[in-house]
Amino acid sequence: MNEAPPRRHPLRALLLAIVVAAAVWTFVIGHRIVAQSRVDQARPADTIVVFGAAEYSGKPSPVFRARLDHGYDLFQQRLAPILITTGGSGGDPRFSEGGVGREYLIARGVPANDVIAETQSGNTDTSVERVAVIMRANGMKSCVAVSDPYHLYRIKRMLEEEGVSVYTSPRPLSKPVSRWQRIAAVLREVVSYTAWKLHVT
């Protein structure tokens, strides 16, 4: 007499399906993040948007300075007539990332009328929303987005959701990044992108 095959526990099967789906999603989005990070799409646009990073008592952090310098170089190439810097105060009572970025670019020689500072956002999501508002108010439809390489896939998708034509341009890295640092950075972006995607879906 043949024995009946053991029944698979439905909860275990569901958990396995969830784990497999999460792994596939992580691989696919991670691959897209890495692919976007390796492409420099810089071309003429209505504005160059430099996304904020930390500032220390009115001075841009090394990461932020590298982003600003790259945005400055693109501006010098006449790819856009306007620069937008982003970032709120992050608890600093005197300075904001966007304001510090604007002052840094002006100090480098960019005319004050050619730099707009977004100073209220606390994260990438609100930065994108406020940048889109600024662009619409000024009749801008396209931008070159400047940030760290692995940050750009999420930025591009967010701005596209706002109806902006986006070209990404990663800031140069000042020092080599280890394999584990790259993996950690990509995984953080996968999580952040997934959270945003779930919110807008």
C-alpha positions in Angstrom: 0.0 0.0 0.0 1.5 3.3 -1.1 1.8 6.0 1.6 0.4 9.4 0.9 3.1 12.1 0.4 3.6 14.3 3.4 1.5 17.4 3.4 3.4 20.7 3.1 2.5 23.1 5.9 0.7 26.1 4.3 2.4 28.6 6.5 5.8 27.3 5.8 5.1 27.4 2.1 3.9 31.0 2.4 7.0 32.0 4.3 9.2 30.4 1.7 7.4 32.2 -1.1 7.9 35.5 0.7 11.6 34.9 1.2 12.1 33.9 -2.4 10.1 37.0 -3.6 12.1 39.3 -1.3 15.4 37.8 -2.6 14.4 38.2 -6.2 13.2 41.8 -5.6 16.5 42.7 -3.8 18.5 41.2 -6.6 16.6 43.0 -9.4 16.5 46.4 -7.7 20.1 46.1 -6.5 21.2 45.4 -10.0 19.3 48.5 -11.3 20.8 50.7 -8.5 24.3 49.6 -9.5 23.7 50.0 -13.2 22.4 53.6 -12.7 25.4 54.4 -10.5 27.8 53.6 -13.4 26.1 55.9 -15.9 26.7 59.7 -16.3 23.8 61.1 -18.2 24.8 64.8 -17.8 23.4 66.8 -20.7 21.7 70.2 -21.2 18.7 70.7 -18.9 16.7 73.4 -17.2 18.5 73.1 -13.9 21.2 71.1 -12.0 20.0 69.8 -8.6 22.6 69.0 -6.0 21.2 66.8 -3.2 22.3 67.7 0.3 24.4 65.9 2.8 25.8 66.8 6.2 27.0 70.3 7.0 29.1 71.3 10.0 28.5 74.8 11.5 28.1 76.3 8.0 30.6 74.2 6.2 29.7 71.4 3.8 30.9 67.9 4.8 33.5 66.3 2.5 30.7 64.3 0.8 28.5 67.3 0.4 31.4 69.4 -0.9 32.2 66.7 -3.5 28.6 66.9 -4.7 28.6 70.7 -4.8 31.9 70.7 -6.7 30.5 68.3 -9.3 27.4 70.4 -9.7 29.7 73.5 -10.1 31.7 71.7 -12.8 28.5 70.9 -14.7 27.3 74.5 -14.3 30.7 75.7 -15.7 30.0 73.4 -18.7 26.8 75.5 -19.3 24.6 72.4 -19.0 22.0 74.5 -17.1 21.5 78.1 -16.2 20.3 77.4 -12.6 21.6 75.3 -9.7 19.3 74.1 -6.9 20.8 72.9 -3.6 18.7 70.9 -1.2 18.5 70.0 2.5 17.0 71.2 5.8 18.7 72.1 9.1 18.8 68.6 10.6 18.6 70.2 14.0 21.1 72.9 13.4 19.5 76.2 14.6 21.7 78.4 12.4 22.3 76.6 9.1 20.6 74.3 6.6 22.2 72.0 4.1 20.6 73.8 1.2 21.6 77.2 2.5 25.2 76.1 3.1 25.4 74.6 -0.4 24.1 77.8 -1.9 26.7 79.9 -0.1 29.5 77.5 -1.0 28.6 77.8 -4.7 28.4 81.5 -4.6 31.8 81.6 -2.9 33.1 79.6 -5.8 31.9 82.3 -8.2 28.3 81.2 -9.2 26.1 84.3 -9.4 23.7 84.5 -6.5 20.7 84.8 -8.8 21.7 81.5 -10.4 21.4 79.4 -7.2 18.2 78.4 -5.5 18.3 76.8 -2.0 15.7 74.4 -0.9 16.0 74.5 2.9 13.1 72.7 4.5 13.5 69.0 3.6 14.6 66.4 6.1 15.1 63.4 3.7 15.3 62.5 0.0 11.5 62.1 -0.3 10.7 65.6 0.8 13.7 67.0 -1.0 12.3 65.6 -4.3 8.8 66.9 -3.5 10.1 70.4 -2.8 12.5 70.5 -5.8 9.5 69.5 -8.0 7.5 72.4 -6.6 10.4 74.8 -7.2 10.8 73.6 -10.7 7.1 73.9 -11.5 7.0 77.4 -10.1 9.9 78.4 -12.4 8.7 76.6 -15.5 11.5 74.0 -15.3 10.8 70.6 -16.8 14.2 68.8 -16.8 17.2 68.5 -14.5 20.6 66.9 -14.0 20.5 65.3 -10.6 23.8 65.2 -8.6 24.4 62.9 -5.7 26.3 59.8 -4.6 26.3 57.0 -7.2 24.0 54.5 -5.4 21.6 57.3 -4.4 20.7 58.2 -8.0 18.4 55.4 -9.0 15.9 56.3 -6.2 16.2 60.0 -7.0 15.6 59.5 -10.7 12.5 57.4 -10.1 11.1 59.8 -7.5 11.6 62.9 -9.7 10.1 61.0 -12.7 7.0 60.3 -10.5 6.8 64.1 -10.1 6.8 64.5 -13.9 10.4 65.7 -14.2 12.7 64.6 -17.0 15.8 63.5 -15.1 19.4 62.9 -16.1 21.7 61.6 -13.4 25.4 62.5 -12.8 27.2 60.8 -9.9 29.8 62.8 -8.0 33.3 61.4 -8.2 34.4 59.3 -5.2 37.4 60.6 -3.4 38.7 57.2 -2.2 38.1 53.6 -3.1 35.1 51.8 -1.5 35.4 48.3 -0.2 33.2 45.5 -1.5 31.3 45.3 1.8 30.8 49.0 1.8 29.3 48.8 -1.7 27.0 45.9 -0.7 25.9 47.8 2.4 25.2 51.0 0.4 23.2 49.1 -2.2 21.1 47.2 0.4 20.3 50.5 2.2 19.1 51.9 -1.1 17.0 48.8 -1.8 15.3 49.2 1.5 14.8 53.0 1.0 13.5 52.5 -2.5 11.1 49.7 -1.5 9.7 51.8 1.4 9.1 54.7 -1.0 7.6 52.4 -3.6 5.2 50.9 -1.1 4.1 54.4 0.0 3.3 55.6 -3.5 1.7 52.4 -4.8 
